[in-house]
Amino acid sequence: MTTMSERPGPVVVVGASLAGLRAVEGVRRAGFKGELVLVGAEEHLPYNRPPLSKDLLTGMVEHNALGLCTEEHLADLGVTLRLGTPAMGLDLDAREVVLNGARLPFGSLLVTTGSRPAALPHGGAPQQGVHLLRTVDDALALRDDLLRARDVVVVGAGFVGAEVASSAAELGARVTVVEAAPAPLARALGPTIGEVCGRLHGLHGVTLRCGAGVAALEGTPAVTSVRLTDGTRLPADVVVVGVGVRPDTDWLEGSGLDLSDGVVCDETLNAGHPGIWAAGDVATWTNPLYGRRMRLQAWTAASEQALAAARNAVADTPKPCSVVPYFWSDQYGKRLAALGVPGEADEPHVVGDLEGLRFVSLHPDGDRIGMVFALDRPDLIMKFRRLVMTRAPFGEAVELAERLVAEPAHEEQGVRS
Ligand SMILES: Cc1cc2nc3c(=O)[nH]c(=O)nc-3n(C[C@H](O)[C@H](O)[C@H](O)COP(=O)(O)OP(=O)(O)OC[C@H]3O[C@@H](n4cnc5c(N)ncnc54)[C@H](O)[C@@H]3O)c2cc1C
């Protein structure tokens, strides 16, 4: 096995966000003393994305409160920062990252370039008032428009779309959410729980239209309406497209890395070539906990993977990286949180008040617990961590849920944005 000591040279991390920051921290924590470079396309120091669809839009926090670290912190770690510098390519033979007009040699490379939002399939010219949301600059531009908006259409009722709808409603806009699937969040939570979560929209005056496709965004230069495939025309002065994300791997095209769904990695987050690692939203890896490939697009996974990949990049013996998938979302004042991965088509078992939108649902994977979802019970979700991690018998999870739900509510212990 090739080790760090046989492969001297700088450690280069490409992608200066959550995973990139944790990667440089992890490399130093693992004892690497050599040159460490962090390359980022954005001009900003690493910052936290979850508030972009929540508190930043509603004005509860300002953009300068989102920073994940200071410049001094990175200087203390001895990190050479190259912000505003998108990597353009990777030369695996020369072991260099290609920048605009320069090349950056590396001994080890950590790819942490995350994901970017997908556009609507019919594309077309960008129109004023039409927004994608990934960066703080996107969020600030959207906030400006939302403050003036009367009619907002959110395309896609996934977690980010639902959060934007919630924030826009809080700002006083008339909001419609258009979702192609018969129920929102069905892929993540199953149709039953997805439908129940979708009721949050209606309860807060937001119209949810499921099973609806977008035919066109109309108006020029500024959007004025969204035409649906059934001919309905929804007035809109702001449209937010939240139809999913794709891994940000354009810069790696033709490099020789397997990019079939993000950067494809083994259990140790190695990308199939000595000294090349990936972590965060951009990485598909074999999660040893499940023995199969997955790409998680969530905050805690990005941190955990980055620390593991960083350690492996500089250690003599790489270790497998197991992650218990965890995701949270804040909508209409309620916390939604999910831990684990559901089985194929099994109906969940609900403990608590389904109609009152305050419950825990247990999603089986065969006779084991696959995923636990909690709506408005952020104090409970992490109590299932051991059971989900050990894929305990389903009955054990049901027993725990019944016991916990019967107890008086605890202080919140979930991860907050
Ligand atoms: C609006 C929003 C709300 C969210 N809310 C939640 C939530 O409530 N809960 C949750 O668990 N997760 C949430 N997430 C997801 C979470 O923020 C991500 O999982 C996390 O940011 C992933 O971190 P990352 O470092 O892998 O990727 P990213 O944060 O996407 O960062 C990748 C970085 O790489 C840079 N980059 C890309 N290409 C290049 C290149 N060629 N050269 C140099 N740099 C490059 C990008 O500019 C970016 O700064 C949310 C995400 C968004 C966008």
Ligand as a Chemical Component Dictionary entry (heavy atoms), coordinates in Angstrom:
data_LIG
# 
_chem_comp.id                   LIG 
_chem_comp.type                 NON-POLYMER 
_chem_comp.pdbx_formal_charge   0 
_chem_comp.three_letter_code    LIG 
# 
loop_
_chem_comp_atom.comp_id 
_chem_comp_atom.atom_id 
_chem_comp_atom.alt_atom_id 
_chem_comp_atom.type_symbol 
_chem_comp_atom.charge 
_chem_comp_atom.model_Cartn_x 
_chem_comp_atom.model_Cartn_y 
_chem_comp_atom.model_Cartn_z 
_chem_comp_atom.pdbx_ordinal 
LIG C1  C1  C 0 -29.876 25.939 1.020  1  
LIG C2  C2  C 0 -29.332 24.704 1.666  2  
LIG C3  C3  C 0 -29.885 24.256 2.862  3  
LIG C4  C4  C 0 -29.399 23.088 3.474  4  
LIG N1  N1  N 0 -29.963 22.663 4.634  5  
LIG C5  C5  C 0 -29.509 21.532 5.223  6  
LIG C6  C6  C 0 -30.080 21.064 6.431  7  
LIG O1  O1  O 0 -30.997 21.679 6.981  8  
LIG N2  N2  N 0 -29.600 19.929 6.977  9  
LIG C7  C7  C 0 -28.575 19.222 6.391  10 
LIG O2  O2  O 0 -28.180 18.168 6.919  11 
LIG N3  N3  N 0 -27.992 19.653 5.247  12 
LIG C8  C8  C 0 -28.445 20.776 4.652  13 
LIG N4  N4  N 0 -27.876 21.219 3.487  14 
LIG C9  C9  C 0 -26.800 20.411 2.871  15 
LIG C10 C10 C 0 -25.439 20.761 3.426  16 
LIG O3  O3  O 0 -25.264 22.148 3.483  17 
LIG C11 C11 C 0 -24.404 20.111 2.524  18 
LIG O4  O4  O 0 -24.554 18.721 2.667  19 
LIG C12 C12 C 0 -22.989 20.541 2.834  20 
LIG O5  O5  O 0 -22.826 21.904 2.567  21 
LIG C13 C13 C 0 -22.005 19.736 2.010  22 
LIG O6  O6  O 0 -20.731 20.246 2.193  23 
LIG P1  P1  P 0 -19.603 20.077 1.083  24 
LIG O7  O7  O 0 -18.425 20.784 1.632  25 
LIG O8  O8  O 0 -19.497 18.639 0.709  26 
LIG O9  O9  O 0 -20.153 20.786 -0.212 27 
LIG P2  P2  P 0 -20.581 22.288 -0.473 28 
LIG O10 O10 O 0 -21.070 22.903 0.773  29 
LIG O11 O11 O 0 -21.461 22.234 -1.670 30 
LIG O12 O12 O 0 -19.242 23.018 -0.869 31 
LIG C14 C14 C 0 -18.500 22.764 -2.011 32 
LIG C15 C15 C 0 -17.588 23.930 -2.269 33 
LIG O13 O13 O 0 -16.726 23.605 -3.340 34 
LIG C16 C16 C 0 -16.644 24.724 -4.196 35 
LIG N5  N5  N 0 -16.281 24.261 -5.543 36 
LIG C17 C17 C 0 -17.068 23.655 -6.456 37 
LIG N6  N6  N 0 -16.378 23.424 -7.577 38 
LIG C18 C18 C 0 -15.134 23.883 -7.371 39 
LIG C19 C19 C 0 -13.953 23.916 -8.169 40 
LIG N7  N7  N 0 -13.919 23.419 -9.418 41 
LIG N8  N8  N 0 -12.844 24.471 -7.642 42 
LIG C20 C20 C 0 -12.854 24.975 -6.378 43 
LIG N9  N9  N 0 -13.947 24.978 -5.582 44 
LIG C21 C21 C 0 -15.062 24.423 -6.073 45 
LIG C22 C22 C 0 -18.019 25.333 -4.143 46 
LIG O14 O14 O 0 -17.987 26.677 -4.587 47 
LIG C23 C23 C 0 -18.348 25.198 -2.667 48 
LIG O15 O15 O 0 -17.907 26.296 -1.936 49 
LIG C24 C24 C 0 -28.329 22.380 2.863  50 
LIG C25 C25 C 0 -27.776 22.844 1.670  51 
LIG C26 C26 C 0 -28.264 23.979 1.075  52 
LIG C27 C27 C 0 -27.667 24.478 -0.221 53 
# 
loop_
_chem_comp_bond.comp_id 
_chem_comp_bond.atom_id_1 
_chem_comp_bond.atom_id_2 
_chem_comp_bond.value_order 
_chem_comp_bond.pdbx_ordinal 
LIG C1  C2  SING 1  
LIG C2  C3  SING 2  
LIG C2  C26 DOUB 3  
LIG C3  C4  DOUB 4  
LIG C4  N1  SING 5  
LIG C4  C24 SING 6  
LIG N1  C5  DOUB 7  
LIG C5  C6  SING 8  
LIG C5  C8  SING 9  
LIG C6  O1  DOUB 10 
LIG C6  N2  SING 11 
LIG N2  C7  SING 12 
LIG C7  O2  DOUB 13 
LIG C7  N3  SING 14 
LIG N3  C8  DOUB 15 
LIG C8  N4  SING 16 
LIG N4  C9  SING 17 
LIG N4  C24 SING 18 
LIG C9  C10 SING 19 
LIG C10 O3  SING 20 
LIG C10 C11 SING 21 
LIG C11 O4  SING 22 
LIG C11 C12 SING 23 
LIG C12 O5  SING 24 
LIG C12 C13 SING 25 
LIG C13 O6  SING 26 
LIG O6  P1  SING 27 
LIG P1  O7  DOUB 28 
LIG P1  O8  SING 29 
LIG P1  O9  SING 30 
LIG O9  P2  SING 31 
LIG P2  O10 DOUB 32 
LIG P2  O11 SING 33 
LIG P2  O12 SING 34 
LIG O12 C14 SING 35 
LIG C14 C15 SING 36 
LIG C15 O13 SING 37 
LIG C15 C23 SING 38 
LIG O13 C16 SING 39 
LIG C16 N5  SING 40 
LIG C16 C22 SING 41 
LIG N5  C17 SING 42 
LIG N5  C21 SING 43 
LIG C17 N6  DOUB 44 
LIG N6  C18 SING 45 
LIG C18 C19 SING 46 
LIG C18 C21 DOUB 47 
LIG C19 N7  SING 48 
LIG C19 N8  DOUB 49 
LIG N8  C20 SING 50 
LIG C20 N9  DOUB 51 
LIG N9  C21 SING 52 
LIG C22 O14 SING 53 
LIG C22 C23 SING 54 
LIG C23 O15 SING 55 
LIG C24 C25 DOUB 56 
LIG C25 C26 SING 57 
LIG C26 C27 SING 58 
# 
